[in-house]
Every structure is written in C-alpha cells, then in structure tokens.
Amino acid sequence: EALGLDHMVPVPYRKIACDPEAVEIVGIPDKIPFKRPCTYGVPKLKRILEERHSIHFIIKRMFDERIFT
C-alpha cells in the first residue's frame, strides 16, 4: 500500500537500516526494534503477528542510493 502497488513486495530491511529517515514504521509493538524477522525469537514474532494489522510503513522519501554504492 505504501508504494501504491496492488501486490506485495519484499521489505528492503538493509536499505531501511542504512537510511532510517526515509521510512517511518508505525505500529510495531513497544520495545521491539525493526529488523529482519529471522533475527527475532518466537515470543517477539508472536507479538508482531498479533499486531500485524496495525503495522504500517510511511514512505517519507526515496532512499539515498549513494549510501548503497
């Protein structure tokens, strides 16, 4: 939805980590940092899944590609 597409796309975790001001992430449960899901334990994954309908990405600007070159 944040991109205006009608299909799902992979979340660019590395780009968000390197340029966090480009995307605002709303609705992640308190005290759970945004990172790749495979790095969480089961309890945190369960909390995220319970709140999945509240989690939204707000694109503030395009990523600064100079960071990745």
N, CA and C atoms as an extended XYZ file, in Angstrom:
207
Properties=species:S:1:pos:R:3:atomname:S:1:resname:S:1:resid:I:1 pbc="F F F"
N         0.824       -1.201        0.000 N   GLU     1
C         0.000        0.000        0.000 CA  GLU     1
C         0.862        1.257        0.000 C   GLU     1
N         1.965        1.233        0.765 N   ALA     2
C         2.820        2.417        0.853 CA  ALA     2
C         3.383        2.796       -0.510 C   ALA     2
N         3.587        1.813       -1.369 N   LEU     3
C         4.146        2.074       -2.692 CA  LEU     3
C         3.080        2.305       -3.755 C   LEU     3
N         1.818        2.114       -3.384 N   GLY     4
C         0.745        2.285       -4.341 CA  GLY     4
C         0.604        1.107       -5.293 C   GLY     4
N         1.119       -0.048       -4.904 N   LEU     5
C         1.046       -1.238       -5.748 CA  LEU     5
C        -0.097       -2.135       -5.302 C   LEU     5
N        -0.538       -3.001       -6.196 N   ASP     6
C        -1.613       -3.920       -5.845 CA  ASP     6
C        -1.101       -5.322       -5.511 C   ASP     6
N         0.218       -5.443       -5.326 N   HIS     7
C         0.814       -6.730       -4.965 CA  HIS     7
C         1.892       -6.510       -3.899 C   HIS     7
N         2.252       -7.577       -3.216 N   MET     8
C         3.238       -7.472       -2.151 CA  MET     8
C         4.649       -7.438       -2.740 C   MET     8
N         5.523       -6.705       -2.069 N   VAL     9
C         6.933       -6.652       -2.458 CA  VAL     9
C         7.782       -6.907       -1.217 C   VAL     9
N         9.008       -7.402       -1.389 N   PRO    10
C         9.871       -7.639       -0.230 CA  PRO    10
C        10.197       -6.327        0.493 C   PRO    10
N        10.315       -6.415        1.802 N   VAL    11
C        10.700       -5.249        2.607 CA  VAL    11
C        12.212       -5.067        2.482 C   VAL    11
N        12.680       -3.877        2.127 N   PRO    12
C        14.125       -3.654        1.978 CA  PRO    12
C        14.793       -3.376        3.338 C   PRO    12
N        14.955       -4.411        4.137 N   TYR    13
C        15.467       -4.253        5.504 CA  TYR    13
C        16.805       -3.522        5.546 C   TYR    13
N        17.734       -3.896        4.657 N   ARG    14
C        19.060       -3.273        4.679 CA  ARG    14
C        18.963       -1.787        4.348 C   ARG    14
N        18.161       -1.439        3.375 N   LYS    15
C        18.024       -0.033        2.996 CA  LYS    15
C        17.386        0.779        4.126 C   LYS    15
N        16.393        0.210        4.776 N   ILE    16
C        15.754        0.918        5.891 CA  ILE    16
C        16.742        1.090        7.037 C   ILE    16
N        17.549        0.070        7.307 N   ALA    17
C        18.541        0.169        8.380 CA  ALA    17
C        19.604        1.216        8.074 C   ALA    17
N        19.985        1.328        6.808 N   CYS    18
C        21.027        2.286        6.416 CA  CYS    18
C        20.501        3.707        6.242 C   CYS    18
N        19.229        3.865        5.986 N   ASP    19
C        18.633        5.181        5.730 CA  ASP    19
C        17.282        5.262        6.448 C   ASP    19
N        17.294        5.200        7.795 N   PRO    20
C        16.043        5.092        8.549 CA  PRO    20
C        15.111        6.292        8.442 C   PRO    20
N        15.619        7.453        8.055 N   GLU    21
C        14.748        8.623        7.933 CA  GLU    21
C        13.861        8.557        6.696 C   GLU    21
N        14.141        7.650        5.774 N   ALA    22
C        13.367        7.557        4.542 CA  ALA    22
C        11.998        6.904        4.766 C   ALA    22
N        11.900        6.043        5.787 N   VAL    23
C        10.662        5.299        6.025 CA  VAL    23
C        10.311        5.361        7.509 C   VAL    23
N         9.061        5.666        7.793 N   GLU    24
C         8.574        5.613        9.174 CA  GLU    24
C         7.766        4.325        9.324 C   GLU    24
N         8.050        3.602       10.393 N   ILE    25
C         7.348        2.347       10.650 CA  ILE    25
C         6.475        2.557       11.874 C   ILE    25
N         5.184        2.410       11.678 N   VAL    26
C         4.202        2.669       12.727 CA  VAL    26
C         3.542        1.362       13.132 C   VAL    26
N         3.354        1.165       14.433 N   GLY    27
C         2.565        0.043       14.910 CA  GLY    27
C         3.336       -1.167       15.384 C   GLY    27
N         4.670       -1.142       15.298 N   ILE    28
C         5.441       -2.272       15.829 CA  ILE    28
C         5.306       -2.236       17.346 C   ILE    28
N         5.060       -3.393       17.971 N   PRO    29
C         4.907       -3.405       19.431 CA  PRO    29
C         6.108       -2.774       20.147 C   PRO    29
N         5.826       -2.148       21.279 N   ASP    30
C         6.855       -1.467       22.066 CA  ASP    30
C         8.041       -2.370       22.355 C   ASP    30
N         9.196       -1.755       22.333 N   LYS    31
C        10.469       -2.393       22.689 CA  LYS    31
C        10.887       -3.508       21.740 C   LYS    31
N        10.310       -3.544       20.548 N   ILE    32
C        10.754       -4.489       19.533 CA  ILE    32
C        11.353       -3.669       18.389 C   ILE    32
N        12.666       -3.761       18.194 N   PRO    33
C        13.292       -2.987       17.119 CA  PRO    33
C        12.931       -3.561       15.753 C   PRO    33
N        12.925       -2.715       14.741 N   PHE    34
C        12.649       -3.166       13.387 CA  PHE    34
C        13.905       -3.816       12.816 C   PHE    34
N        13.796       -5.079       12.426 N   LYS    35
C        14.905       -5.797       11.789 CA  LYS    35
C        14.331       -7.018       11.090 C   LYS    35
N        15.185       -7.786       10.447 N   ARG    36
C        14.731       -8.988        9.728 CA  ARG    36
C        14.030       -9.944       10.686 C   ARG    36
N        12.888      -10.485       10.286 N   PRO    37
C        12.132      -11.387       11.165 CA  PRO    37
C        12.924      -12.613       11.627 C   PRO    37
N        13.844      -13.105       10.813 N   CYS    38
C        14.604      -14.296       11.195 CA  CYS    38
C        15.513      -14.055       12.395 C   CYS    38
N        15.696      -12.801       12.794 N   THR    39
C        16.564      -12.491       13.934 CA  THR    39
C        15.797      -12.402       15.251 C   THR    39
N        14.471      -12.484       15.204 N   TYR    40
C        13.656      -12.445       16.410 CA  TYR    40
C        13.468      -13.845       16.976 C   TYR    40
N        13.198      -13.922       18.245 N   GLY    41
C        12.792      -15.177       18.847 CA  GLY    41
C        11.290      -15.368       18.685 C   GLY    41
N        10.804      -16.530       19.074 N   VAL    42
C         9.387      -16.864       18.916 CA  VAL    42
C         8.466      -15.893       19.659 C   VAL    42
N         8.758      -15.513       20.906 N   PRO    43
C         7.838      -14.598       21.602 CA  PRO    43
C         7.657      -13.252       20.880 C   PRO    43
N         8.746      -12.691       20.362 N   LYS    44
C         8.632      -11.410       19.656 CA  LYS    44
C         7.893      -11.575       18.332 C   LYS    44
N         8.148      -12.669       17.639 N   LEU    45
C         7.425      -12.915       16.392 CA  LEU    45
C         5.929      -13.040       16.635 C   LEU    45
N         5.553      -13.713       17.708 N   LYS    46
C         4.131      -13.842       18.045 CA  LYS    46
C         3.509      -12.476       18.308 C   LYS    46
N         4.234      -11.600       19.043 N   ARG    47
C         3.705      -10.247       19.309 CA  ARG    47
C         3.549       -9.456       18.022 C   ARG    47
N         4.523       -9.566       17.131 N   ILE    48
C         4.441       -8.855       15.853 CA  ILE    48
C         3.264       -9.371       15.040 C   ILE    48
N         3.093      -10.681       14.980 N   LEU    49
C         1.974      -11.245       14.215 CA  LEU    49
C         0.626      -10.839       14.798 C   LEU    49
N         0.547      -10.738       16.117 N   GLU    50
C        -0.700      -10.300       16.739 CA  GLU    50
C        -1.041       -8.859       16.361 C   GLU    50
N        -0.025       -8.050       16.124 N   GLU    51
C        -0.222       -6.631       15.781 CA  GLU    51
C        -0.078       -6.352       14.292 C   GLU    51
N         0.003       -7.378       13.460 N   ARG    52
C         0.314       -7.202       12.037 CA  ARG    52
C        -0.634       -6.248       11.314 C   ARG    52
N        -1.868       -6.189       11.720 N   HIS    53
C        -2.827       -5.304       11.047 CA  HIS    53
C        -2.625       -3.842       11.427 C   HIS    53
N        -1.849       -3.591       12.480 N   SER    54
C        -1.584       -2.223       12.924 CA  SER    54
C        -0.263       -1.685       12.392 C   SER    54
N         0.551       -2.547       11.797 N   ILE    55
C         1.886       -2.135       11.347 CA  ILE    55
C         1.782       -1.549        9.944 C   ILE    55
N         2.318       -0.335        9.796 N   HIS    56
C         2.264        0.381        8.520 CA  HIS    56
C         3.611        1.032        8.249 C   HIS    56
N         3.940        1.147        6.975 N   PHE    57
C         5.144        1.836        6.534 CA  PHE    57
C         4.714        3.140        5.876 C   PHE    57
N         5.342        4.225        6.275 N   ILE    58
C         5.082        5.526        5.665 CA  ILE    58
C         6.364        5.946        4.961 C   ILE    58
N         6.308        6.036        3.644 N   ILE    59
C         7.481        6.420        2.874 CA  ILE    59
C         7.579        7.935        2.890 C   ILE    59
N         8.640        8.438        3.499 N   LYS    60
C         8.842        9.884        3.595 CA  LYS    60
C         9.574       10.416        2.371 C   LYS    60
N        10.489        9.613        1.845 N   ARG    61
C        11.242        9.991        0.648 CA  ARG    61
C        11.900        8.732        0.096 C   ARG    61
N        12.426        8.832       -1.116 N   MET    62
C        13.142        7.706       -1.715 CA  MET    62
C        14.460        7.516       -0.964 C   MET    62
N        14.973        6.306       -0.982 N   PHE    63
C        16.244        6.031       -0.323 CA  PHE    63
C        17.361        6.780       -1.015 C   PHE    63
N        18.355        7.184       -0.221 N   ASP    64
C        19.538        7.846       -0.765 CA  ASP    64
C        20.445        6.745       -1.316 C   ASP    64
N        20.402        6.536       -2.615 N   GLU    65
C        21.155        5.442       -3.233 CA  GLU    65
C        22.667        5.608       -3.080 C   GLU    65
N        23.153        6.808       -2.777 N   ARG    66
C        24.591        6.996       -2.576 CA  ARG    66
C        25.085        6.182       -1.399 C   ARG    66
N        24.201        5.891       -0.454 N   ILE    67
C        24.572        5.098        0.718 CA  ILE    67
C        24.937        3.672        0.309 C   ILE    67
N        24.343        3.177       -0.761 N   PHE    68
C        24.491        1.776       -1.141 CA  PHE    68
C        25.510        1.537       -2.232 C   PHE    68
N        26.139        2.594       -2.711 N   THR    69
C        27.142        2.417       -3.778 CA  THR    69
C        28.545        2.546       -3.244 C   THR    69
